[in-house]
Amino acid sequence: MTTNPSRAGRREWTALGVLMLPLLLVSMDVSVLYFAIPEISADLEPSGTQQLWIFDIYAFVLAGLLMTMGSVGDRIGRRRLLLAGAAAFGAASLVAAYANSAGMLIAARAVLGIGGATLMPSTLALVRTMFTDPAQRAKAIALWSGVMTAGVALGSVLSGVLVEYFWWGSVFLVNLPAMALLLVLGPLLLPESRDPAPGRFDWPSVPLSMAAVLPVVYGLKEIPSEGWNVRYVVSVTVGLLFAALFVHRQRTVASPMISPALFGGRGFAPAVALNLVSAFGMLGSAFFTTQYLQSVLDKSALEAALWALLPSVPIGFAAPAATSLVQRGVHRAHVVTAGFAIAACGYALLILVGTDALWLVLVACGVLSSGIVMVMSQLMDLALGTVPVERAGSASSLMETGTEFGGALGMAVLGSIGTAVYRHGVPDTAPAAAHETLGGALAVADRLPGRAGDALATAAREAFTEGMQSAAIAGAVVLAGAAVLAATALRRVRVHEEAGTENAGRADSLSPSGV
C-alpha cells in the first residue's frame, strides 16, 4: 500500500528558482569562453595545447565525475554536496577571473568542472526530493530541462557582451552573486536528502568510471576536426574496455556506485538510451549551424551568437507543452515519439538550406531544439519517476553522463560525415589548408588575388553547405529511428507508475549486489 504524495507549496517552488541559478551557470560555462579566448590569448599567451585545455578541461572533468558525484550525493546528502560544490565553483570562478598564467586558468577551469559535476546531479536529485507529486515534478523537470538547454546558448552571448565592455575575467565573475545567493538561501529552503542505507562507498569504481568516460569523450570530441586518426580510435576503444570493466564491477560488488537495480524500473533503461540519442541530435547539429552562421553567412562572432538566440525562444514553450499533454492523458510514448519526429523535421529543413538561408537555418534550429527539449524533459521525468528517491542522485548523474556521451557521439559521427563531404567538394587544386576546414579555406582565399580568392571562398562555402546537408540526412534518419524506438519501448510504460517502482526499488536494494 502506498501513500499519496504531498503537493509542493510556495517554499518548494521558491527553492526551485534558487536551484535554477547554479544550473544555468554550469550549463553556460560550457560555452562562455567562445568570445573570450582571443582576449585570453593576448593576455596570458598560452601555447596551442594550453589553449585547447583551457577550452576542454571543464567539460572533461565534468563528464568524468558526474557518476561519482551523483553517488556521493546519495551518501552524504544532496544539499550538502550542492553547497560544497557551489563554494568550490565560486572560489574557482574568482581564481579564473584573475588568473595570471595559462596554467593557473587551466587549474581553475578544472576545479570549475569538479564543482559543476557536484551541482548538476544534485539539482536534479533535489527536484525529485522536493516534488513528490508526479504532475508537479513533471513541471519542475520541464523547467530544469529548459534552463539547462538555454544556458548553453546564453553563455556565448554573455561572453561576447562582457568582453565587449569589460575584460575577459568578467565572464567568470558573473558566477559569484548566484553562488553566494545559493549558499545563503540553500540551507533555508532546500531539504536535505540522502540514501539511509547506502553501504560502503566503492572507491575503485571512481577511477574505473573516469577511465571509461574520459577517453571516449576525448576521442569523440577530436574526431570531427582531426578525422578518424588511430590515436582517437584507440582512445575510444580503451574507454569502452574500461566501461565494460566498470559495468562488471557494478554487477558484482556488494555496494556499487551505480546500482544495476536502477534498471529494474520499467522505462529507466529506455530513458537512458533515448536521452543519449536526443543529445546526439542536439549537439550534432550545433557543430554545423554555428559555423554556418559565422563562416558561410559571414556574420561576426557576436552577430552569430545573437542570431542563434532566436531558436531558443520556442524552447521555453516546448517542455511545458509536452508536460501538459502528458498530464491531460496523452501517453508519454506518443509525446516522446512526436518530439523525435519534430526534431527529425528540423534536420529535414537543414537538408534544404543553401548558402544564403539565414531564416531557414534559424527555423530549422528552432524546430529541432523544440523537439529535443520535449524529449529530454519527458525522459528525465520518466527516469527519475521510476527509481526510489534515495537513488535519485545516481539516476540523474547517469542520465547526464549519457547526455555527455550522446553529444560527443553526435559531433563525431555527423561532424565526420560533413567533413568528408566538404573535403570532397573543395577543388583538388586548392591548398592543403583549404581542405581541412572551412575557416582554413576562407583564410587561404583572403590571401589569393581577385577572382581566385572569391572562387575558392564560394566553392568552400558550397562544399560546407553540402556537407551539412549530408549530415542532416543522417541526423534525420537517426531521429526518425529513435521515434520508432520510443513508440515501441515506451508504449507499455504508464504515465505515472512511480508508487510501484519505488517499492520495487527498495526491495531490490536489499540484495547485496542490487540485482
NORVEN-V446401 format. One record per residue. N is the residue number from 1. RES is the residue in three letters. SS is DSSP state (~ for helix, > for strand, _ for the rest). D_CENTER is the distance of its C-alpha to the mean C-alpha in whole Angstrom. Layout:
BEGIN
N | RES | SS | D_CENTER
N | RES | SS | D_CENTER
END
This chain:
BEGIN
1 | MET | _ | 38
2 | THR | _ | 35
3 | THR | _ | 35
4 | ASN | _ | 34
5 | PRO | _ | 31
6 | SER | _ | 31
7 | ARG | _ | 30
8 | ALA | _ | 28
9 | GLY | _ | 30
10 | ARG | ~ | 29
11 | ARG | ~ | 29
12 | GLU | ~ | 25
13 | TRP | ~ | 24
14 | THR | ~ | 25
15 | ALA | ~ | 23
16 | LEU | ~ | 20
17 | GLY | ~ | 20
18 | VAL | ~ | 21
19 | LEU | ~ | 17
20 | MET | ~ | 16
21 | LEU | ~ | 17
22 | PRO | ~ | 15
23 | LEU | ~ | 12
24 | LEU | ~ | 12
25 | LEU | ~ | 13
26 | VAL | ~ | 10
27 | SER | ~ | 8
28 | MET | ~ | 11
29 | ASP | _ | 11
30 | VAL | _ | 9
31 | SER | _ | 11
32 | VAL | _ | 14
33 | LEU | _ | 16
34 | TYR | _ | 16
35 | PHE | _ | 20
36 | ALA | _ | 21
37 | ILE | ~ | 21
38 | PRO | ~ | 25
39 | GLU | ~ | 26
40 | ILE | ~ | 25
41 | SER | ~ | 26
42 | ALA | ~ | 30
43 | ASP | ~ | 30
44 | LEU | ~ | 29
45 | GLU | _ | 30
46 | PRO | _ | 27
47 | SER | _ | 28
48 | GLY | ~ | 26
49 | THR | ~ | 24
50 | GLN | ~ | 24
51 | GLN | ~ | 22
52 | LEU | ~ | 19
53 | TRP | ~ | 19
54 | ILE | ~ | 18
55 | PHE | ~ | 15
56 | ASP | ~ | 14
57 | ILE | ~ | 15
58 | TYR | ~ | 13
59 | ALA | ~ | 9
60 | PHE | ~ | 12
61 | VAL | ~ | 13
62 | LEU | ~ | 10
63 | ALA | ~ | 9
64 | GLY | ~ | 13
65 | LEU | ~ | 14
66 | LEU | ~ | 12
67 | MET | ~ | 14
68 | THR | ~ | 17
69 | MET | ~ | 16
70 | GLY | ~ | 16
71 | SER | ~ | 19
72 | VAL | ~ | 21
73 | GLY | ~ | 20
74 | ASP | ~ | 22
75 | ARG | ~ | 25
76 | ILE | ~ | 25
77 | GLY | _ | 24
78 | ARG | ~ | 21
79 | ARG | ~ | 22
80 | ARG | ~ | 24
81 | LEU | ~ | 21
82 | LEU | ~ | 19
83 | LEU | ~ | 22
84 | ALA | ~ | 22
85 | GLY | ~ | 19
86 | ALA | ~ | 19
87 | ALA | ~ | 23
88 | ALA | ~ | 21
89 | PHE | ~ | 18
90 | GLY | ~ | 21
91 | ALA | ~ | 24
92 | ALA | ~ | 21
93 | SER | ~ | 21
94 | LEU | ~ | 24
95 | VAL | ~ | 25
96 | ALA | ~ | 22
97 | ALA | ~ | 24
98 | TYR | _ | 28
99 | ALA | _ | 27
100 | ASN | _ | 30
101 | SER | _ | 29
102 | ALA | ~ | 26
103 | GLY | ~ | 26
104 | MET | ~ | 26
105 | LEU | ~ | 23
106 | ILE | ~ | 21
107 | ALA | ~ | 22
108 | ALA | ~ | 21
109 | ARG | ~ | 17
110 | ALA | ~ | 17
111 | VAL | ~ | 19
112 | LEU | ~ | 16
113 | GLY | ~ | 13
114 | ILE | ~ | 16
115 | GLY | ~ | 16
116 | GLY | ~ | 12
117 | ALA | ~ | 12
118 | THR | ~ | 15
119 | LEU | ~ | 14
120 | MET | ~ | 10
121 | PRO | ~ | 12
122 | SER | ~ | 16
123 | THR | ~ | 15
124 | LEU | ~ | 14
125 | ALA | ~ | 17
126 | LEU | ~ | 19
127 | VAL | ~ | 18
128 | ARG | ~ | 19
129 | THR | ~ | 22
130 | MET | ~ | 23
131 | PHE | _ | 23
132 | THR | _ | 25
133 | ASP | _ | 27
134 | PRO | ~ | 24
135 | ALA | ~ | 25
136 | GLN | ~ | 24
137 | ARG | ~ | 21
138 | ALA | ~ | 20
139 | LYS | ~ | 20
140 | ALA | ~ | 18
141 | ILE | ~ | 15
142 | ALA | ~ | 15
143 | LEU | ~ | 15
144 | TRP | ~ | 13
145 | SER | ~ | 10
146 | GLY | ~ | 12
147 | VAL | ~ | 12
148 | MET | ~ | 8
149 | THR | ~ | 8
150 | ALA | ~ | 11
151 | GLY | ~ | 10
152 | VAL | ~ | 8
153 | ALA | ~ | 12
154 | LEU | ~ | 14
155 | GLY | ~ | 13
156 | SER | ~ | 15
157 | VAL | ~ | 18
158 | LEU | ~ | 18
159 | SER | ~ | 19
160 | GLY | ~ | 21
161 | VAL | ~ | 23
162 | LEU | ~ | 24
163 | VAL | ~ | 25
164 | GLU | ~ | 27
165 | TYR | ~ | 29
166 | PHE | _ | 28
167 | TRP | _ | 27
168 | TRP | _ | 24
169 | GLY | _ | 24
170 | SER | ~ | 24
171 | VAL | ~ | 20
172 | PHE | ~ | 20
173 | LEU | ~ | 23
174 | VAL | ~ | 21
175 | ASN | ~ | 19
176 | LEU | ~ | 23
177 | PRO | ~ | 24
178 | ALA | ~ | 21
179 | MET | ~ | 21
180 | ALA | ~ | 25
181 | LEU | ~ | 25
182 | LEU | ~ | 22
183 | LEU | ~ | 25
184 | VAL | ~ | 28
185 | LEU | ~ | 27
186 | GLY | ~ | 25
187 | PRO | ~ | 28
188 | LEU | ~ | 29
189 | LEU | ~ | 27
190 | LEU | _ | 25
191 | PRO | _ | 26
192 | GLU | _ | 26
193 | SER | _ | 25
194 | ARG | _ | 25
195 | ASP | _ | 26
196 | PRO | _ | 30
197 | ALA | _ | 31
198 | PRO | _ | 28
199 | GLY | _ | 30
200 | ARG | _ | 30
201 | PHE | _ | 27
202 | ASP | _ | 26
203 | TRP | _ | 26
204 | PRO | ~ | 26
205 | SER | ~ | 23
206 | VAL | ~ | 21
207 | PRO | ~ | 22
208 | LEU | ~ | 22
209 | SER | ~ | 18
210 | MET | ~ | 17
211 | ALA | ~ | 20
212 | ALA | ~ | 18
213 | VAL | ~ | 14
214 | LEU | ~ | 15
215 | PRO | ~ | 17
216 | VAL | ~ | 15
217 | VAL | ~ | 12
218 | TYR | ~ | 15
219 | GLY | ~ | 17
220 | LEU | ~ | 14
221 | LYS | ~ | 13
222 | GLU | ~ | 17
223 | ILE | ~ | 18
224 | PRO | ~ | 18
225 | SER | ~ | 20
226 | GLU | ~ | 22
227 | GLY | _ | 23
228 | TRP | _ | 23
229 | ASN | _ | 25
230 | VAL | ~ | 26
231 | ARG | ~ | 25
232 | TYR | ~ | 21
233 | VAL | ~ | 22
234 | VAL | ~ | 24
235 | SER | ~ | 21
236 | VAL | ~ | 19
237 | THR | ~ | 22
238 | VAL | ~ | 23
239 | GLY | ~ | 19
240 | LEU | ~ | 20
241 | LEU | ~ | 23
242 | PHE | ~ | 22
243 | ALA | ~ | 20
244 | ALA | ~ | 23
245 | LEU | ~ | 25
246 | PHE | ~ | 22
247 | VAL | ~ | 22
248 | HIS | ~ | 26
249 | ARG | ~ | 26
250 | GLN | ~ | 24
251 | ARG | ~ | 27
252 | THR | ~ | 30
253 | VAL | _ | 30
254 | ALA | _ | 31
255 | SER | _ | 28
256 | PRO | _ | 25
257 | MET | _ | 22
258 | ILE | _ | 20
259 | SER | _ | 23
260 | PRO | ~ | 24
261 | ALA | ~ | 25
262 | LEU | ~ | 22
263 | PHE | ~ | 22
264 | GLY | ~ | 25
265 | GLY | _ | 24
266 | ARG | _ | 24
267 | GLY | _ | 21
268 | PHE | ~ | 19
269 | ALA | ~ | 19
270 | PRO | ~ | 18
271 | ALA | ~ | 15
272 | VAL | ~ | 13
273 | ALA | ~ | 14
274 | LEU | ~ | 14
275 | ASN | ~ | 10
276 | LEU | ~ | 10
277 | VAL | ~ | 12
278 | SER | ~ | 10
279 | ALA | ~ | 7
280 | PHE | ~ | 10
281 | GLY | ~ | 11
282 | MET | ~ | 9
283 | LEU | ~ | 8
284 | GLY | ~ | 12
285 | SER | ~ | 13
286 | ALA | ~ | 12
287 | PHE | ~ | 14
288 | PHE | ~ | 17
289 | THR | ~ | 17
290 | THR | ~ | 16
291 | GLN | ~ | 19
292 | TYR | ~ | 21
293 | LEU | ~ | 21
294 | GLN | ~ | 23
295 | SER | ~ | 25
296 | VAL | ~ | 26
297 | LEU | _ | 27
298 | ASP | _ | 27
299 | LYS | _ | 26
300 | SER | _ | 25
301 | ALA | ~ | 22
302 | LEU | ~ | 22
303 | GLU | ~ | 24
304 | ALA | ~ | 21
305 | ALA | ~ | 18
306 | LEU | ~ | 21
307 | TRP | ~ | 21
308 | ALA | ~ | 17
309 | LEU | _ | 17
310 | LEU | ~ | 19
311 | PRO | ~ | 17
312 | SER | ~ | 15
313 | VAL | _ | 18
314 | PRO | _ | 18
315 | ILE | ~ | 15
316 | GLY | ~ | 17
317 | PHE | ~ | 19
318 | ALA | ~ | 17
319 | ALA | ~ | 16
320 | PRO | ~ | 19
321 | ALA | ~ | 21
322 | ALA | ~ | 20
323 | THR | ~ | 21
324 | SER | ~ | 24
325 | LEU | ~ | 25
326 | VAL | ~ | 24
327 | GLN | ~ | 26
328 | ARG | _ | 29
329 | GLY | _ | 29
330 | VAL | _ | 27
331 | HIS | _ | 26
332 | ARG | ~ | 22
333 | ALA | ~ | 23
334 | HIS | ~ | 24
335 | VAL | ~ | 21
336 | VAL | ~ | 18
337 | THR | ~ | 21
338 | ALA | ~ | 21
339 | GLY | ~ | 18
340 | PHE | ~ | 17
341 | ALA | ~ | 20
342 | ILE | ~ | 20
343 | ALA | ~ | 17
344 | ALA | ~ | 19
345 | CYS | ~ | 21
346 | GLY | ~ | 19
347 | TYR | ~ | 19
348 | ALA | ~ | 23
349 | LEU | ~ | 23
350 | LEU | ~ | 22
351 | ILE | ~ | 24
352 | LEU | _ | 27
353 | VAL | _ | 26
354 | GLY | _ | 28
355 | THR | _ | 29
356 | ASP | _ | 29
357 | ALA | _ | 27
358 | LEU | ~ | 25
359 | TRP | ~ | 25
360 | LEU | ~ | 25
361 | VAL | ~ | 21
362 | LEU | ~ | 20
363 | VAL | ~ | 22
364 | ALA | ~ | 20
365 | CYS | ~ | 16
366 | GLY | ~ | 17
367 | VAL | ~ | 18
368 | LEU | ~ | 15
369 | SER | ~ | 13
370 | SER | ~ | 15
371 | GLY | ~ | 15
372 | ILE | ~ | 12
373 | VAL | ~ | 12
374 | MET | ~ | 15
375 | VAL | ~ | 14
376 | MET | ~ | 11
377 | SER | ~ | 13
378 | GLN | ~ | 16
379 | LEU | ~ | 14
380 | MET | ~ | 13
381 | ASP | ~ | 16
382 | LEU | ~ | 18
383 | ALA | ~ | 16
384 | LEU | ~ | 17
385 | GLY | ~ | 21
386 | THR | _ | 22
387 | VAL | _ | 22
388 | PRO | _ | 24
389 | VAL | ~ | 23
390 | GLU | ~ | 24
391 | ARG | ~ | 21
392 | ALA | ~ | 19
393 | GLY | ~ | 17
394 | SER | ~ | 17
395 | ALA | ~ | 16
396 | SER | ~ | 13
397 | SER | ~ | 12
398 | LEU | ~ | 12
399 | MET | ~ | 10
400 | GLU | ~ | 7
401 | THR | ~ | 8
402 | GLY | ~ | 9
403 | THR | ~ | 5
404 | GLU | ~ | 5
405 | PHE | ~ | 9
406 | GLY | ~ | 8
407 | GLY | ~ | 7
408 | ALA | ~ | 9
409 | LEU | ~ | 12
410 | GLY | ~ | 11
411 | MET | ~ | 12
412 | ALA | ~ | 15
413 | VAL | ~ | 17
414 | LEU | ~ | 17
415 | GLY | ~ | 17
416 | SER | ~ | 20
417 | ILE | ~ | 22
418 | GLY | ~ | 21
419 | THR | ~ | 23
420 | ALA | ~ | 25
421 | VAL | ~ | 27
422 | TYR | ~ | 27
423 | ARG | ~ | 29
424 | HIS | ~ | 31
425 | GLY | ~ | 32
426 | VAL | _ | 32
427 | PRO | _ | 36
428 | ASP | _ | 38
429 | THR | _ | 40
430 | ALA | _ | 37
431 | PRO | _ | 36
432 | ALA | ~ | 34
433 | ALA | ~ | 31
434 | ALA | ~ | 31
435 | HIS | ~ | 30
436 | GLU | ~ | 27
437 | THR | _ | 25
438 | LEU | ~ | 26
439 | GLY | ~ | 26
440 | GLY | ~ | 28
441 | ALA | ~ | 30
442 | LEU | ~ | 30
443 | ALA | ~ | 31
444 | VAL | ~ | 34
445 | ALA | ~ | 35
446 | ASP | ~ | 36
447 | ARG | ~ | 38
448 | LEU | _ | 40
449 | PRO | _ | 43
450 | GLY | ~ | 43
451 | ARG | ~ | 43
452 | ALA | ~ | 41
453 | GLY | ~ | 38
454 | ASP | ~ | 38
455 | ALA | ~ | 38
456 | LEU | ~ | 36
457 | ALA | ~ | 33
458 | THR | ~ | 34
459 | ALA | ~ | 33
460 | ALA | ~ | 30
461 | ARG | ~ | 29
462 | GLU | ~ | 30
463 | ALA | ~ | 29
464 | PHE | ~ | 25
465 | THR | ~ | 25
466 | GLU | ~ | 27
467 | GLY | ~ | 24
468 | MET | ~ | 21
469 | GLN | ~ | 24
470 | SER | ~ | 24
471 | ALA | ~ | 20
472 | ALA | ~ | 20
473 | ILE | ~ | 22
474 | ALA | ~ | 21
475 | GLY | ~ | 17
476 | ALA | ~ | 20
477 | VAL | ~ | 21
478 | VAL | ~ | 18
479 | LEU | ~ | 17
480 | ALA | ~ | 21
481 | GLY | ~ | 21
482 | ALA | ~ | 18
483 | ALA | ~ | 20
484 | VAL | ~ | 23
485 | LEU | ~ | 22
486 | ALA | ~ | 20
487 | ALA | ~ | 24
488 | THR | ~ | 25
489 | ALA | ~ | 23
490 | LEU | _ | 23
491 | ARG | _ | 26
492 | ARG | _ | 28
493 | VAL | _ | 25
494 | ARG | _ | 27
495 | VAL | _ | 25
496 | HIS | _ | 26
497 | GLU | _ | 27
498 | GLU | ~ | 26
499 | ALA | ~ | 29
500 | GLY | ~ | 30
501 | THR | ~ | 27
502 | GLU | ~ | 27
503 | ASN | ~ | 31
504 | ALA | ~ | 30
505 | GLY | ~ | 27
506 | ARG | ~ | 30
507 | ALA | ~ | 32
508 | ASP | ~ | 30
509 | SER | _ | 29
510 | LEU | _ | 33
511 | SER | _ | 33
512 | PRO | _ | 33
513 | SER | _ | 31
514 | GLY | _ | 29
515 | VAL | _ | 29
END
